[in-house]
Each structure stands twice: as structure tokens, then as C-alpha cells.
């Protein structure tokens, strides 16, 4: 099963979370370290849920898109006004 993971850059490195797996997070110094820690966290999280017979989250597949916002144009228009 594939689980979508969101990575966020912070002042101290990176943080990661899985939107479809509440409470499962990880943080590390690098992107690669954070992904490895998140992999381990997800496996541990699911192992505990299976062991405890907890209901598993419904992982349907989160979609992600990057959109361009014309911020430079907006700032230029504001400066010209």
C-alpha cells in the first residue's frame, strides 16, 4: 500500500506527516532522513494498529498539485498604484 506523505521544510530541517494516517509524523535534518524516519513511523504505526485490532485508516490516495500564483505581478501592480 502506498501512503501519501507531505514534507515541509523548517528552520531546523524537515517535518513529514501522512494526511490519511492521523498522528503519524516524523522530523529530521535532511529530506532523505525525514523520509526514512517517516517510513519507519508508518510501519510502526500500522503494526501497532494491526496488533491492537484497531480500525485501519482508509487510504484512498491523496492527490497533490502545485499551482503558480502570479505574486510578482500582483506586487508590481501594487507598487504601480
C-alpha positions in Angstrom: 0.0 0.0 0.0 1.3 3.4 -0.8 0.7 6.3 1.6 1.0 10.0 0.6 3.5 11.9 2.7 3.8 15.7 2.9 7.2 17.1 3.6 7.7 20.6 5.0 11.0 22.5 5.2 11.6 24.1 8.6 14.3 26.2 10.2 15.8 23.0 11.7 15.4 20.6 8.8 12.2 18.8 7.6 9.0 17.5 9.0 6.7 15.0 7.5 3.1 13.8 8.0 0.6 11.5 6.3 -2.7 13.2 5.9 -4.6 9.9 5.7 -2.8 8.5 8.8 -3.6 10.9 11.7 -0.9 11.1 14.3 1.9 9.7 12.3 4.7 12.2 11.9 8.5 12.4 11.6 11.2 15.1 11.6 14.8 15.0 10.5 17.7 17.1 9.5 17.5 16.3 5.8 14.8 15.3 3.3 16.2 11.8 3.0 16.5 11.3 6.7 12.9 12.5 7.2 11.6 10.2 4.6 13.4 7.2 6.2 12.1 8.2 9.6 8.6 8.6 8.2 8.8 5.1 6.6 9.7 3.6 9.9 7.0 5.6 11.7 4.3 4.4 9.3 5.4 0.8 9.6 5.4 1.1 13.4 2.0 2.9 13.4 0.4 0.2 11.2 2.0 -2.7 13.2 0.5 -1.3 16.4 -2.9 -0.8 14.8 -2.9 -4.4 13.5 -1.6 -5.8 16.8 -4.3 -4.0 18.7 -7.1 -4.8 16.2 -7.7 -1.1 15.7 -9.6 0.0 12.6 -7.2 0.9 9.9 -7.4 4.3 8.2 -8.9 4.3 4.7 -6.0 5.2 2.5 -7.7 6.3 -0.8 -4.8 8.2 -2.2 -4.3 11.9 -1.7 -3.7 14.0 -4.8 -1.4 16.9 -4.8 -0.8 19.7 -7.3 1.5 22.7 -7.4 -0.2 25.9 -8.6 1.5 29.1 -9.8 0.3 32.2 -8.1 1.4 35.4 -10.0 2.7 37.1 -6.8 5.4 39.1 -8.7 2.7 40.6 -11.0 0.5 41.4 -8.0 3.3 43.1 -6.2 4.3 45.1 -9.3 0.7 46.2 -9.8 0.5 47.3 -6.2 3.7 49.3 -6.5 2.5 51.0 -9.6 -0.8 52.1 -8.0 
